Amino acid sequence: MSRFEPGNAEFTDKTMNIASKFAGHAVRAIRSTAGLDLFQTWNPQPARTGKVCLFAHWDPHGIIDDYVLYYLKRINDEGYSIRLASTSSRLDPESVDKARKVCDQVIWRRNVGVDFGSWREAERSSARLAEFDELLLSNDSVFGPVHDLRPILDRMRSEPSTIWGLTDNLENHPHLQSYFLRIPGSTLRSPWFRRFWSRMTPVAHKWSAIHRYEGGLSRQAIASGGTIRAAFPVEEVVALARSQGEFFQYYKDLEEGRNINTTLLAWDLLVGTLNFPLIKTDVFKRDLYRSQALLFWPDVFPSESKPLVEIIISYLKRAHPDAAALGAIGL
């Protein structure tokens, strides 16, 4: 299935042809406020609860994979109404059927604006956001949950902060990493957040989005007099890593005072010792830092999340057959 661009003379006909492949579904094409864009929306309806999750998705084959569905189901179990926005160049109808069982809404959109663009399109109205009790921003860049989300979410609700995240990063400036952000209703109704949300515009590159929106959201929260908190702050994870001495693979980086991305360099300590719930997919797909813990990665999963191991293996074989995690265990 080809990718479409605004202004393409064949856009309308092709849109109708694609829509016909989803006959029998509640589907509609939408005109974007930014110009003619390709949208397909399944289950266009208001959120069912006061807790809403906006979820960004992309897959090279247009599949909403079982590892994503596993994660969505656990988010749904926590009482969240989910709106999934996919920027895949094509979208598998069977996947849509599965996703609709746990998502209030599934949106298929053109691949612009990376995650923040998808979240913005999943909920365009800052006024609408102000009606929610809380907002969870998440995406498919993680496997999990390996451990239960509930204790973490309970803590986030009992210890108020302008924005909560799972992890933070000190590179350039302190900021929360955006793969999992919980934003309470009081923040959603604040003037600064409504301005931030309404002024988001698409950016073409991941690093631009990280600087402008991931980092910008934390900067704006602090500038407004608010607080940002990480459930697993980098200082805590680094202290644990230091306590391991030379048994921590990257101890030299710590000794040299380098900032480290704990989700990539200390993922095994996070999951195995601190009950961190998620693993970044890049660890298993690319392993840029040659993690020795990959040699026994299935053993990191506790019994309650062991089914994830086969789900992850199946995904990697399909979408990333040369993944480091497969080679590490002889697959």
Buried (B, 14 or more C-beta within 10 A) or exposed (E): EEEBEEEBEEBEEBBEEBBEEBEEBEBEBBEBEBEBBBBBBBBEEEBEEEBBBBBBBBBEEBBBBBBBBBBBEBBBEBBBBBBBBBBBBBBBBEBBBBBBEBBBBBBBBBBBBBBBBBBBBBBBEBEEBBBBBBBBBBBBBBBBBBBBBEEBBEEBEEEEBBBBBBBBBBEEEBBBBBBBBBBBBEBBBBEBBBEBBEEBEBBEEEEEBBBBBBBBBBBBBBEBEBEBBBBBBBEBBBEBBEEBEEEBBBBEBBEEEEEBBBBBBBBBBBBBBBBBBBBBBBBBBBBEBEBEBBEEBBEBBEEEBEEBBEBBBEBBEEBBEEBBBBEBBEE
